Amino acid sequence: MQETPQAFQRIVPCPACKGDSLYAPRNPYRPFCSARCQGLDLGAWASEAFRMEASNMGNDTEEL
């Protein structure tokens, strides 16, 4: 396996804990810093903690 060039390796903030995270192919959890942060994010999505408001653009119960 080839080593990733430095140009493709960056330190970014982890979306979950805001700690440093290596954004490179060798980090299997990217953009997260760890399996724990990745799991917390997945759990938040699964429990619908992240929601987008829908705009009422018409009648959703139209007959087909």
NUFI-675973 format. One record per residue: chain; residue number from 1; x negated, y negated, z negated of N, C-alpha, C in turn; residue in one letter. Coordinates in Angstrom, 2 decimals. Atoms other than C-alpha are relative to their C-alpha. Layout:
BEGIN
R chain   n    n.xx    n.yy    n.zz   ca.xx   ca.yy   ca.zz    c.xx    c.yy    c.zz res
R     A NUM       X       Y       Z       X       Y       Z       X       Y       Z   A
...
//
This chain:
BEGIN
R chain   n    n.xx    n.yy    n.zz   ca.xx   ca.yy   ca.zz    c.xx    c.yy    c.zz res
R     A   1   -0.85    1.18    0.00    0.00    0.00    0.00   -0.89   -1.24    0.00   M
R     A   2    0.80    1.21   -0.09   -1.34   -3.42    0.89    0.37   -0.97   -1.12   Q
R     A   3   -0.24    1.05    1.00   -1.73   -6.18   -1.67    0.63   -1.20    0.69   E
R     A   4   -0.70    1.16   -0.55    0.56   -9.14   -1.07   -0.92   -1.21   -0.02   T
R     A   5    0.82    1.21    0.00   -1.26  -12.30    0.01    0.51   -1.01   -1.03   P
R     A   6   -0.36    1.02    1.00   -1.30  -15.13   -2.54    1.10   -0.92    0.49   Q
R     A   7   -1.00    0.94   -0.55    0.88  -17.23   -0.21    1.42    0.48   -0.28   A
R     A   8   -1.34   -0.55    0.22    3.83  -14.89   -0.87    0.27    0.30   -1.46   F
R     A   9   -0.20   -0.20    1.42    3.42  -14.81   -4.64    0.18   -1.37   -0.65   Q
R     A  10   -0.24    1.27    0.68    4.95  -17.60   -6.70    0.53    0.30   -1.39   R
R     A  11   -0.61   -0.06    1.31    5.92  -18.19  -10.28    1.23   -0.89    0.06   I
R     A  12   -1.27    0.73   -0.03    9.58  -19.21  -10.48    0.69    0.18   -1.35   V
R     A  13   -0.73   -0.20    1.25   11.92  -19.71  -13.43    1.03    1.13    0.16   P
R     A  14   -0.98   -1.09    0.01   13.97  -16.62  -14.28    1.39   -0.62   -0.13   C
R     A  15   -1.35    0.57    0.07   17.66  -17.42  -13.63    0.71    0.28   -1.33   P
R     A  16   -0.68   -0.36    1.24   18.66  -15.72  -16.90   -0.61   -0.67   -1.23   A
R     A  17    0.64    0.50    1.23   16.10  -16.76  -19.53   -0.84   -1.25    0.21   C
R     A  18    0.81    1.18   -0.38   14.26  -19.59  -17.70   -1.49    0.17   -0.27   K
R     A  19    1.43   -0.29    0.18   10.92  -17.92  -18.48   -0.67    0.16    1.35   G
R     A  20    0.75   -0.18   -1.25    8.19  -17.41  -15.88    0.29    1.37    0.60   D
R     A  21   -0.24   -1.24   -0.72    8.91  -14.78  -13.26   -0.83    0.00    1.27   S
R     A  22    0.79   -0.14   -1.22    6.62  -13.53  -10.51    0.94    0.33    1.15   L
R     A  23   -0.82   -0.25   -1.18    8.42  -13.82   -7.18   -0.90    0.58    1.07   Y
R     A  24    0.85   -0.72   -0.94    6.60  -11.21   -5.16    0.55    1.41    0.15   A
R     A  25   -0.51   -1.36   -0.21    7.36   -7.77   -3.70   -0.37    0.98   -1.12   P
R     A  26    0.39   -0.94    1.07    5.51   -6.09   -6.59    0.84   -0.16   -1.27   R
R     A  27   -0.92    0.16    1.13    8.12   -7.44   -9.07    1.35    0.60    0.42   N
R     A  28   -1.24   -0.64   -0.44   11.06   -5.01   -8.70    1.27   -0.70   -0.50   P
R     A  29   -1.16    0.69    0.57   13.34   -7.34  -10.69    0.20   -1.40    0.57   Y
R     A  30   -0.07    1.38   -0.48   12.78  -10.53   -8.68    1.38   -0.38    0.47   R
R     A  31    0.66    1.17    0.58   13.96  -13.22   -9.05   -0.03    0.00   -1.52   P
R     A  32   -0.01   -0.07    1.46   14.36  -12.06  -12.66   -1.37    0.45   -0.50   F
R     A  33    1.30   -0.35    0.57   11.45  -11.53  -15.02   -0.04    1.43   -0.52   C
R     A  34   -0.03   -1.34    0.59   12.60   -8.16  -16.39    1.31    0.72    0.31   S
R     A  35   -1.22   -0.78   -0.17   15.16   -5.38  -16.22    1.09   -0.52   -0.91   A
R     A  36   -0.98    0.53    0.94   16.86   -6.92  -19.26    0.73   -1.20    0.61   R
R     A  37   -0.62    1.19   -0.60   17.47  -10.27  -17.52    0.83    0.38    1.23   C
R     A  38   -0.75   -0.44   -1.17   18.58   -8.51  -14.34    1.31    0.65   -0.44   Q
R     A  39   -1.20   -0.66    0.51   21.04   -6.39  -16.34    0.99   -0.99   -0.61   G
R     A  40   -0.88    1.02    0.57   22.40   -9.41  -18.22    0.76   -0.74    1.09   L
R     A  41   -0.65    0.69   -1.11   23.12  -11.15  -14.93    1.04    0.88    0.66   D
R     A  42   -0.96   -0.93   -0.59   24.79   -8.08  -13.46    1.23    0.13   -0.89   L
R     A  43   -1.11   -0.08    0.93   26.92   -7.78  -16.60    0.88   -1.23    0.04   G
R     A  44   -0.77    1.24   -0.08   27.97  -11.41  -16.33    0.88   -0.01    1.25   A
R     A  45   -0.80   -0.07   -1.22   29.11  -10.88  -12.75    1.13    1.02   -0.16   W
R     A  46   -1.00   -1.06    0.16   30.92   -7.64  -13.66    1.14   -0.42   -0.91   A
R     A  47   -1.04    0.44    0.93   32.79   -9.32  -16.51    0.67   -1.30    0.47   S
R     A  48   -0.55    1.20   -0.61   33.67  -12.24  -14.22   -0.31   -1.27   -0.79   E
R     A  49    0.43    1.21    0.70   31.76  -14.75  -16.34   -0.35   -1.11    0.99   A
R     A  50    0.27    0.96   -1.05   30.69  -16.43  -13.10    1.24   -0.07    0.88   F
R     A  51   -1.22    0.15   -0.79   33.76  -17.80  -11.36   -0.09   -1.25    0.86   R
R     A  52   -0.12    1.16   -0.88   34.41  -20.13   -8.48    1.47   -0.35    0.07   M
R     A  53   -1.39    0.41   -0.09   37.58  -22.15   -8.47    0.45    0.04    1.45   E
R     A  54   -0.57   -0.07   -1.35   39.77  -21.50   -5.47    0.91   -1.20    0.20   A
R     A  55   -0.90    1.09   -0.32   41.52  -24.33   -3.77    1.26    0.60    0.62   S
R     A  56   -1.27   -0.49   -0.53   45.17  -23.80   -2.94    0.19   -0.60    1.39   N
R     A  57   -0.05    0.49   -1.37   45.13  -24.08    0.83    1.24    0.49    0.74   M
R     A  58   -1.19   -0.49   -0.68   48.49  -22.53    1.57    0.67    1.08   -0.82   G
R     A  59   -0.76   -1.05    0.66   50.89  -19.82    0.70   -0.76    1.32    0.13   N
R     A  60    0.75   -1.25   -0.03   48.94  -16.69   -0.26    0.89    1.22    0.18   D
R     A  61   -0.92   -1.14   -0.06   52.05  -14.52   -0.11    0.77    0.04    1.32   T
R     A  62   -0.65   -0.03   -1.31   52.82  -14.93    3.58    0.27    1.44    0.43   E
R     A  63   -0.30   -1.33   -0.51   54.52  -11.95    5.14   -0.74    0.21    1.32   E
R     A  64    0.75   -0.32   -1.21   52.56  -10.21    7.85    0.88    0.50    1.09   L
//
